[in-house]
Amino acid sequence: MRAGRPGWIGTDSPEAKQKREQQARAALENGPEAVTAPLAERMTAPGSTLVGRVRELARSATAQGIADALRGRALRPDSTPDLPRWLFS
């Protein structure tokens, strides 16, 4: 796994899976912006003028699409053993 990014390559920890499920439910119960608004802040540098654009793009997502993506990420298998064949020389 890459340092500083738990779950980035490997499978999610039980805690990360639980958080993804909480976010999925929040999107379905409160709308997509319940998940996408805080994400826009974390995806950009502090004070970035891109926050608005990220929010605009995120508004096109549906609550069901966000929930499905989060749940899919929580269920993904560990791809670490496959990495050597994906690396470019």
C-alpha positions in Angstrom: 0.0 0.0 0.0 1.1 3.5 -0.7 2.1 5.5 2.4 -0.4 8.0 3.6 -3.3 6.6 1.5 -4.8 3.6 3.4 -6.9 1.5 1.2 -5.6 3.3 -1.9 -4.4 0.0 -3.5 -5.5 -2.7 -1.1 -8.9 -3.5 0.0 -10.8 -1.2 2.4 -10.4 -1.7 6.1 -13.7 -2.6 8.0 -13.8 1.1 9.2 -13.4 2.4 5.6 -16.1 0.1 4.4 -18.4 1.3 7.1 -17.6 5.0 6.2 -18.4 4.3 2.6 -21.7 2.8 3.5 -22.5 5.8 5.7 -21.7 8.1 2.8 -23.9 6.0 0.4 -26.8 6.2 2.8 -26.3 10.0 3.3 -26.4 10.4 -0.5 -29.6 8.4 -0.8 -31.3 10.1 2.2 -30.0 13.7 1.8 -29.1 14.0 -1.8 -25.8 13.9 -3.7 -24.4 17.1 -2.2 -24.3 15.5 1.2 -21.3 13.6 -0.1 -20.0 15.7 -2.9 -19.8 19.1 -1.2 -17.3 18.1 1.5 -15.4 16.2 -1.1 -14.9 19.3 -3.3 -13.1 21.0 -0.5 -10.8 18.0 0.0 -10.0 17.6 -3.7 -8.6 21.1 -4.2 -5.9 23.2 -2.6 -7.1 25.6 0.1 -8.5 28.7 -1.4 -8.5 27.2 -4.9 -10.8 28.8 -7.5 -11.6 25.2 -8.7 -13.8 24.3 -5.8 -16.8 25.8 -7.6 -16.1 23.9 -10.8 -15.7 20.6 -8.9 -19.0 21.2 -7.1 -20.6 22.0 -10.5 -19.4 18.7 -12.0 -20.4 16.8 -8.9 -23.9 18.2 -9.1 -24.4 16.1 -12.2 -24.1 12.9 -10.2 -27.2 11.1 -9.0 -27.6 10.0 -5.4 -28.0 6.4 -6.6 -24.8 6.7 -8.8 -22.8 8.0 -5.8 -24.2 5.2 -3.5 -23.4 2.5 -6.1 -19.9 3.8 -6.6 -19.1 4.0 -2.9 -20.5 0.5 -2.3 -18.5 -0.8 -5.3 -15.3 0.7 -3.9 -16.0 -1.0 -0.6 -16.3 -4.4 -2.2 -13.4 -4.2 -4.6 -10.7 -6.9 -4.4 -7.1 -6.3 -3.5 -5.3 -5.5 -6.8 -1.8 -5.4 -5.2 -0.7 -8.7 -6.7 -1.6 -7.5 -10.2 0.4 -4.3 -10.0 3.6 -5.7 -11.5 1.9 -6.5 -14.8 0.3 -3.0 -15.0 3.6 -1.1 -14.5 5.2 0.4 -17.6 8.9 -0.1 -18.2 
